[in-house]
Amino acid sequence: MSLTRRTTEESGAADEPDRRPGGGTGRALVVIVLVMVGAMVPLFGPRAALDGTGEAAVPGGGGIGLLRAVLLAALCVPAGELFAAWLGRRVPGAPSEAPRSWAPWAAAAGFGAALGLASVVATGNLVPDSPADMDIGGLYETRDGRLALLEVNAFAAAGLLALSRRPAAQALPLGAVAIAEALRAHPTTEYGPLVGSGLTLVHLTCGALWAGGLLHVLRTLGTRAWRTETAGAALLGLYARVAAILLAAVTATGMWSTLRRMPPGTAPAQLTETAYGRVLLAKVLLVAAVAVLALWARRRLRRAGDPLGACAVARAEVVVLGMVVAVSALLTALPVPIRW
């Protein structure tokens, strides 16, 4: 009798998640290290990318790149949550349990980053030394200033909606941030700016859903209700099918945008001789690595014995996607290559 009770208790204890302080602390330390490494890419990347190219550095490029990285990550997290929640509702017999939302924290980080970038625009695209250097009223008079203010207000609205009873309404201000970023990246003086903005909008939206969606899917699979092979494998498989379409859209729009800025005849030289080209090449290699990890995860997902074994590969994919976000932010802090 006691042996049976002891066996049952031990079996129940084995089903419990690891609540030892060391386990949570270890994961937190890993996340902190990864965030610090990711922050170093846009912060110190401009100097390394510009070395030997003869190009002039953008004033405050490292700080601007870091702010852009925070802004892009703040867009990915809530967009991914909405996307993963939408996928979860399409799983037959889906559990109602969900991890705690990170959207309010992401909105706060995005608001701070957008505010910092707006201060740069208010100083004539220079890093302000003091509040007196900023012309806040002048933000309403320029295109870049209005876009910067739109992003500040959009993140503030997204944060409030994330705390409301209708968090799905965050999609509207998050969409406004994506549109503002697409317009900002293509000034009116550029050849075909609307085409460029459209490509960037699709590229950014699909990338945010891809990276943020996988992050939230893995967080969802960490909950007790979704940890079963049936529900968890169904959610991961559904995400994998949609992610293949997102990857195709990201690849197509990225290649098109690259050819608009680097004609085929000059692309090989610019990829190695310009800072923008070097970072773009690094981004391409990272995306290729993500694609390989995604294919590996899909193969493991099809294993009948352990479909959730794909989660280990998917975690590595999330880390590499985080590096893609950091490198993408670095691109915005570098001079655009000249069309030779």
N, C-alpha and C positions, 0 to 999 in steps of 0.2 A: 504493500500500500504506500509506504513512505517512498519506496524506490520509484513507483509510478509518479507520485506527486513531484518528486525531485526531477525526474526526467521531463515532466511537463513544464516545470518552472524553468529548467535550463533551456528547453526548446523555445519558450516564450521570450526568454532573455536574448536568445540568439536572433529572434525576429525584430527585436527592438533596435532602432538606429543607435549608432555609436554616440553616446552623450558624454564621453569623457572630455574633460576640459582640454586635454592635449590635442584631441582630434579637431575640435573647432578652432583652437589657437593655431594649429598647423596650417589649416586651410586659409585662415585669415592672413597669416604671414605670407603664404604663397601668393594670395591676391595682392597684397601690398607690394611685394617684390615685382610682380608682373605690371602693376600700375606704374611703379617708379621707372621700370625699364621702358614701358611704353611712352612715358612722359619725356624721357631722354631723347627719343627719336626726333620729335619736332623741335625740342629745345636746343639741342646741339647739332642737329642734322644739317641746317643751312651752311654752317662753316665747313663741314666735311664735304658736302655736295659741291660747293663753289670752289673748292681747292683746285687750282690749276686751270680753271676755265676762263679766267680773265673777266668774268662777269661781276658787276657790282652787287653787293649784298643789299637786300631790302632792309631799311632801318627797323631795328627791333624785330628782325625776322624770327628769332627763336621764341620770343614771347608771344608773337602773333601766331606762330605755328602751334604753340602749346594751347592757347585759347581756342584756336580752331579745332584742335583735337578734343578738347573738353566739350565744345559745342556739338561736334559730330557724334561723340559718344552719348551725349545727353539726348540727341535725336534718336539714336539707335535703340536705346533701352526702352522707352515707353512705346515706340512704334513696334518693337519686337514683342512686347507684352500684349498689345492689342492683337497683333497678328497671331501669336501662339494661342491666345485665348479663343480667337475665331476658329483656329484649327481644332482646338480641343473640343469645341462644341459639336464638331462634325464627326467625332469618334463615337461609334455606337456604344451606348451604355457608359458614357464618359462620367467619371467621378466629378463631384462638385468641388472637391478640395483644390486649392490653388496656393502657390507660395505668396508670401507677403510682397506687395508691389514695391518696386524701386522707383516708380514713376515720379513721386513727389521729390525725392532726392535728386533724381536726374534733372527735373525741371529747375530746381534750385541751382544746380551746377550750371545748367545751360543759361539761366538768367544771369548768373555772375559772369560767365564767359562772354555772353552777348553784350553785357554792360561794359566789360573791358574793351571789347572790339569797337563799341560805339565811341568810347573815349579816345581811341586811336583815330577814328574817322573825324572826330570833333577837333582834333589837333592837326588836321591836314595830313592824315596817314603817317603821323610820327608818334613815337611813344611820348606821352606827356610827362614832364618833370614835376608839374604841380597842377592843381585844379585850375589855376589862373590861366594855364595854357590852352584850356579847352573852350571852344565856342559852342556851347550846347544849343543855343538858338539857331546856329548855322546848320545843324543837322537837318532841319526841316527844309532847307533851301537846296540841298544837293540830293542826287539820286542815291549815292552810297549812304548818305546820312539817313534818308527815309527808310532804306532797307535795313540799316542797323537798328533803328528804332522799332521797326516791325518785328525783328527777331527778339528784341528785349520784351516787347509787349506779348508776343506769342508764347514765349516760355513762361511768363507770369500767368497768362491765361491757362496754359497747359497744367501748371502746378495747382491752380485752384480747381480745375476740373478733375484732376487726379484725386483730389480729396473729397469730391462731391459724390452724389449718388449715381451719377452717370459718367463714369470715367472714360467710356468709349467716345465721349465728345471731344477728348483730347486730339482726336484725329484731325480736327479742323485747324487748331493752332499749329500742330506739328506739320501739317501740310503747308501752312503759311511759311514756316521756317524753311522747308525744303524749296519752296518757290523763291523765297528771298535769296537763299544761297545760290540757286541756279541763275538768277538774274545778276547777282553780284559778281559771279565768276565770268560773266560775258558782258563787258561794257558796250554801250551803243556805238562806240567807234570801231568795234570789231566787225569784220566781214561776216554777214549773216548771224547777228547776235541772237535772234529768236531761235534759229536752228540749234545753235550751241547751248542756249538755255534749256531747250526742250530735251536735248540729249543728256545734259547734266541732271535735269530733274528726274528723268527715268533712271539714270545711273545711280543717283543718290538714294532715291526711294527704294529701288530694288536692293541696293547694298545695305540700307538700314534694316529692311525687313529680313534679309538673309542673316546678317550678323546678330541683330537684336532678337530675332525669332529663335535662332538656335540657342542663344543664351537662356531665354525664358523656357524653352522646351526642356532643356537639361535641368533647370531649377524645378520645373513641374514634375519631372521624373524623379526628383529627389524626395517628393512627398510620399507619405505612406500609401495613399489610395492609388497613386499612379505607378507605384513600384512593381505592380504585378506585370507579368509578361504580356498578358492580353492587352490591357489598356496602354501600357507604356510602349510596347512595340508598335501598336496601331498609331499612336501619336507620332512617334519617331519616323515611322514609315510614311505617314501623310506629309510630314514636314519635308522629308527627303524628296518626295515627288515634286512638291512645289518649289523647293530649293533648286532643283535642276533647271526649272524655267527661269528663276531669278538669276542663276549663274549665267545662263545663256543671254539674258537681257543685259546684265552687267558687262559681259564680254563684248557683245555687239556694240553697245553704246560707247564703251571705253575705246574700242578700236576705231570707231568712227570719229570720236572726239580727237584722238591722237592724230589721225590722218588729216584732220582739219588744221591742226597746229603744226604738224610735221609732215610735209608732203613725202610720198614714198621714196623719192630720189634722195632726200636729205635725212630721212629718219635714222638710218644706221649710224651716220656720223653724229647726229644730235643726241642720240641715246647714250653716247659715251663722252662727248665733248661739251655738253651743257649740263648744268646742275639739274634743270628740270628733267632732261632726258635720263640722267643717271637715276634719279629718284623714281621716275616712271618705270624704268627697267626693273628696279627693285620691287616695285608694286606688282608688276606683271609676274615676276618670279614667285612672290608671296601668294598671289591669286592662284597660280598654277599649283603651288603646294597645297592650298586649300582644296582645290579640285581633286587632287590625288587623295587627300584625307577623306573627302566626301565619298569618293568611289569606294575606298576601303571600308568606310562605315556602312555603306549600303550592302557590301558583300557580307559583312559580319551580321547585319540585320536580317539577312535571309537565312542565316543558320537556324535550323529548327530547335536545336538544343539550347542555345543561349542568345536570343535576339538582342537582349539588352546589353550584350557585350560590346555593341557598337557605341555605347556611351563613352567608353574610354577614349576611342578615336575621336568622337565628337567633341570631347573636352579639349583635345589638342587642336581641333579645328577652330574652336572658339578663340583660343590663344592666338593662333595665326591670324584670324580675322581681326582681332584687336590690333595686331601689328599693321594690318592693312589700313585700318582706320587712322592709326598714327602716321603712317607714310602718306596717306591721302591728305591729311592736315599739313604735312610738311610741304607738299606740292603747292599749297596755296601761299606759302611764305617764300617762294622762289620766283625769280623773274621768268616770265613766259618766253619760250624760245622764239627767235626771229624766224619768220618764214623766208628761207633762203631762195 
